[in-house]
């Protein structure tokens, strides 16, 4: 049975003190009322060690939002997968469209990052998704398939068990424009078929595929009710504990 997941992506938000306050609030809320899904928070590097320690006996797992495509050495300002792992973080988000666009992360670079993350014992939330222009041309399936082929379909079946896919249509990220539950389900089912073609039906059934893009408490129940949508990757609505909890509650 695949996991149901709600994962936050704080992006470049929250000072260390603000991050500790938000994680503490969330920890207390979820201690009082156990979630029906796995809960992950993706945070900037500076929060990882503190929050991994703060959340170690809680139901919340910690994720980085990036890691380097090099193992170690003279790469000023970079943070390696081994360093992320040493903080106690369990996950890393890779392939986010903001990193692809603003930091020019190519499929080849992402493949290196995925390999290093897995070699160092991290689980990967791998993001894929088309732009508005690509959607208008009907290219969403081809784009998603190419992104999978470019960076993760070389993995062994054993490695694949540590991959979570996040489908995030770029036109829906931070825009308030959500894909309809039907639009999202259609592409999630296609992504699962792509996974089945490479890893077989059983592994595809066990793969969690999250939806991301202006997901909030009001639309999460409909999105999560679809058979191939296994939860969400949440940006804006993960920055306030009640908003994030509202999405977690969609699994009730
Ligand atoms: C994201 O950036 O991963 C995301 C889904 O953002 P938002 O929820 O704000 O659209």
Boltz pocket constraint, residues with backbone or C-beta under 6 A from the ligand:
constraints:
  - pocket:
      binder: B
      contacts: [[A, 9], [A, 168], [A, 172], [A, 173], [A, 174], [A, 175], [A, 176], [A, 212], [A, 213], [A, 214], [A, 215], [A, 233], [A, 234], [A, 235], [A, 236], [A, 237]]
      max_distance: 6.0
